[in-house]
Amino acid sequence: MPKLVKFLIFHALLGFVIALAGVLVIFALDVASLRTLIMSSDVKWMAAFALIFLMTITIASVTMGVAVMRLPYDDDDDDLPGGGLRQHDIGGLILGHHILQPAKIRRP
């Protein structure tokens, strides 16, 4: 199995465990009366499943995304010399940072 796939699976499982711990804390502390609300519901299993399922998907995705964004990047990875497409600074162009330059004054 490729290293990147193992990396993503590990961080997805890490996020899954973190989310399960968070749901257990929510149930244990009865945050926002969610435990009371779920226990008084007619479909307890559906409400609990929805909370657990959606929380684990969200936290696992965030954990994977953070892990991928924290991967080291080397400029030598680009095929072109100088590295990839260059983005133009449109904000600086609109604000005039590239157009207006201070005048150089020579003293006699």
C-alpha positions as MATLAB code, in Angstrom:
seq = 'MPKLVKFLIFHALLGFVIALAGVLVIFALDVASLRTLIMSSDVKWMAAFALIFLMTITIASVTMGVAVMRLPYDDDDDDLPGGGLRQHDIGGLILGHHILQPAKIRRP';
ca = [
       0.000    0.000    0.000;
       1.443    3.429   -0.904;
       2.777    5.590    1.903;
       0.315    8.401    1.179;
      -2.684    6.054    1.510;
      -1.363    4.761    4.846;
      -0.828    8.369    5.920;
      -4.419    9.313    5.063;
      -5.910    6.198    6.697;
      -3.942    6.837    9.885;
      -5.150   10.430   10.137;
      -8.725    9.444    9.289;
      -8.690    6.889   12.111;
      -7.139    9.470   14.434;
      -9.945   11.901   13.597;
     -12.498    9.125   14.080;
     -11.182    8.404   17.589;
     -11.122   12.107   18.472;
     -14.705   12.489   17.272;
     -15.891    9.471   19.265;
     -14.234   10.908   22.361;
     -15.976   14.224   21.682;
     -19.368   12.542   21.341;
     -18.785   10.636   24.585;
     -17.956   13.920   26.331;
     -21.092   15.520   24.885;
     -23.203   12.616   26.187;
     -21.444   12.450   29.565;
     -21.682   16.184   30.304;
     -25.110   16.542   28.664;
     -23.910   19.530   26.644;
     -26.820   21.691   25.476;
     -29.133   18.991   26.894;
     -28.427   16.778   23.877;
     -28.411   13.549   25.927;
     -31.742   14.475   27.521;
     -33.200   15.366   24.133;
     -32.008   12.124   22.529;
     -33.188    9.957   25.417;
     -36.662   11.519   25.330;
     -36.951   10.986   21.570;
     -38.936    8.166   19.956;
     -36.052    7.369   17.597;
     -33.082    7.374   19.973;
     -30.944    5.198   17.752;
     -31.395    7.451   14.718;
     -30.527   10.625   16.609;
     -27.490    9.035   18.253;
     -26.363    7.510   14.944;
     -26.724   10.851   13.153;
     -24.700   12.661   15.806;
     -21.950   10.042   15.879;
     -21.813    9.526   12.101;
     -21.790   13.197   11.137;
     -19.337   14.155   13.881;
     -16.886   11.400   12.932;
     -17.012   12.235    9.222;
     -16.444   15.925    9.919;
     -13.597   15.543   12.399;
     -11.890   12.788   10.374;
     -12.029   14.978    7.251;
     -10.635   17.970    9.111;
      -7.832   15.859   10.594;
      -6.914   14.502    7.167;
      -7.002   17.986    5.645;
      -4.777   19.461    8.336;
      -2.323   16.580    7.965;
      -2.121   17.034    4.193;
      -1.673   20.798    4.502;
       1.176   20.261    6.975;
       3.135   18.012    4.599;
       6.540   19.465    3.751;
       6.886   21.027    0.329;
      10.101   21.198   -1.640;
      10.531   23.655   -4.505;
      12.485   21.002   -6.401;
       9.252   19.026   -6.867;
       8.186   21.238   -9.772;
       9.051   20.139  -13.292;
       9.626   23.630  -14.630;
      12.587   25.725  -13.554;
      11.378   28.398  -11.169;
       8.369   26.327  -10.188;
       4.918   26.250  -11.670;
       2.525   28.942  -12.733;
       3.011   32.287  -11.129;
       0.001   34.016   -9.633;
      -0.267   37.712  -10.287;
      -0.870   40.048   -7.385;
      -4.190   41.518   -8.527;
      -4.801   43.189   -5.173;
      -1.529   45.107   -5.433;
      -2.320   46.052   -9.009;
      -5.771   47.363   -8.074;
      -4.446   49.315   -5.108;
      -1.630   50.749   -7.201;
       1.304   49.250   -5.337;
       2.948   48.187   -8.573;
       2.046   51.302  -10.503;
       2.981   54.080   -8.095;
       6.628   54.266   -7.198;
       8.258   56.904   -4.990;
      10.197   59.492   -6.952;
      13.960   59.511   -6.570;
      15.270   62.980   -5.815;
      18.875   63.855   -6.506;
      20.496   66.506   -4.372;
      22.932   68.850   -6.090;
];
